[in-house]
Amino acid sequence: MGDNVERPSFRRLPSVERLLQRLEAAGALGHHPRRLVVACAREAVDRARRRLVEGRGAAEEISLDALLADTEALLLERSAPSLARAINATGIVVHTNLGRAPLSEAARRAVAEAAGYAVLEIDHATGVRGSRQAHVASLLRELTGAEAAIAVNNNAAAVFLALTALARGRDVIVSRGELVEIGGSFRMPDVMAAGGCRLVEVGTTNKTYLADYEAALSPETALLVKVHRSNFSMRGFVHEVALPDLAALGRRAGVPVLYDMGSGAFVDLRTRGLPAEPTVQEAVASGVDTVTFSGDKLLGGPQAGLLVGREGAIARIRAHPLARALRIDKLDLAALEATLRTYRDPDRAWIEIPVLWMLGRSRETLEPAARDLADQLAPVLGDAAHVEVCPTISEMGGGALPGVELPSWAVAVRPAGSPVEIWDRRLRRHRPPVFARIVDDRLILDLRTVGPEDYIPLVDALAACRAAGRRGADG
Ligand SMILES: *Cc1c(COP(=O)(O)O)cnc(C)c1O
């Protein structure tokens, strides 16, 4: 390394100062903060130096113009918004890393409306201070049949808040088959511990009976908890207690019952030929005291945690000091209200709520869509890639319908000159970035999660892949 740095060719690298002078002359400092321009110029020179150290290229090839272009590219990258729109061609409908549920048009309009001053916690008729919960509580009651409802930041918050408010310092009974982990750091036993509850495990991994819960009841029992296995499935020699039976036990014993259903659907998926997923209405009708679920999974709304159930339990939850710390913000609340309103007409919900619309698309409707996109892509890619349509399988994602295969159609792109991974990376670096799957050296663009509004940017992104290949630009 020391020897390399002494190589005379380095002296021929343009200095950061000269680069800055040129940038100044080109007017690049005009609209960018100087500090940022300096950082980008320094990085462009550093990268060039690193290329030399690693023996990739000669100093003669690194012109001032090339460094200027690199600096400007870095500036563009650094000043663009980081949380940018993306195109999801993975076919995974609720893709947590791509923002889970895309919002409906109505929800997007509601967010824009609420972004300024809004009647968040005030009754505009009387001028009296109100509760932000009023915007969704009655809708949630109406749609689910529950006596009471409250919305918080997300479902993890909903579960944590319910455990803390209903069972802090006391016993909580859960089946060993339901001590689940849901993405990242949400593990049921840890959440219980954080909520100050004593976890009482009953049953076994594969089988838990009502008698197991009954035997564990004691004067210290504050809560019976049931957790929906939303992100995995168990088959074979298994048994779990049905929700109505657990609710009945809770009533007999005078102990409230909490059901964390995770995804929480408002519509029966079977009506569209999809596998059954428990609905919130069924859960409420089973008589449990509190049901918790996410706003941005099957519901297809914004990030939120919804708690619905009996007035007694919800009132204790609402009154707990943590409810303030975990409260929902006004933009999510606006999107949630608009999403819930759409569910008043379930047929409209299947069309207007993107998650439901995407789930409801059949292989028969996806095939012509795939052909349409392929027809647009083929002339643009020419001999740079082979384009064809093929059947594929998409999945729900986001902790719902685990293991369920949704038959779909895709456009498969096989680059001719370069490895498919290079194209995949170019697509991710494009604006808007495109996320696809790689299968057998082909990019699979699954039409389930690609709408007609995505075609033009998608075709642009692939055209840019081809152009980058011609330039040999793969930084
Ligand atoms: C997804 C999920 C959660 C966490 O919900 P978030 O809205 O992501 O916080 C909790 N419990 C179950 C069963 C889940 O599926």
The ligand as a MOL file (V3000), in Angstrom:
LIG
                    3D

  0  0  0     0  0            999 V3000
M  V30 BEGIN CTAB
M  V30 COUNTS 15 15 0 0 0
M  V30 BEGIN ATOM
M  V30 1 C -47.2540 -8.1860 12.0570 0
M  V30 2 C -47.6360 -8.6800 13.3890 0
M  V30 3 C -47.3790 -7.9060 14.5270 0
M  V30 4 C -46.6620 -6.5930 14.4510 0
M  V30 5 O -47.4440 -5.6470 13.7660 0
M  V30 6 P -46.8010 -4.2810 13.2320 0
M  V30 7 O -47.9790 -3.5380 12.6630 0
M  V30 8 O -45.7890 -4.6520 12.2320 0
M  V30 9 O -46.2050 -3.5790 14.3960 0
M  V30 10 C -47.7720 -8.4110 15.7470 0
M  V30 11 N -48.3900 -9.6070 15.8490 0
M  V30 12 C -48.6560 -10.3860 14.7680 0
M  V30 13 C -49.3240 -11.7180 14.9630 0
M  V30 14 C -48.2890 -9.9380 13.5010 0
M  V30 15 O -48.5400 -10.6910 12.4240 0
M  V30 END ATOM
M  V30 BEGIN BOND
M  V30 1 1 1 2
M  V30 2 1 2 3
M  V30 3 2 2 14
M  V30 4 1 3 4
M  V30 5 2 3 10
M  V30 6 1 4 5
M  V30 7 1 5 6
M  V30 8 2 6 7
M  V30 9 1 6 8
M  V30 10 1 6 9
M  V30 11 1 10 11
M  V30 12 2 11 12
M  V30 13 1 12 13
M  V30 14 1 12 14
M  V30 15 1 14 15
M  V30 END BOND
M  V30 END CTAB
M  END
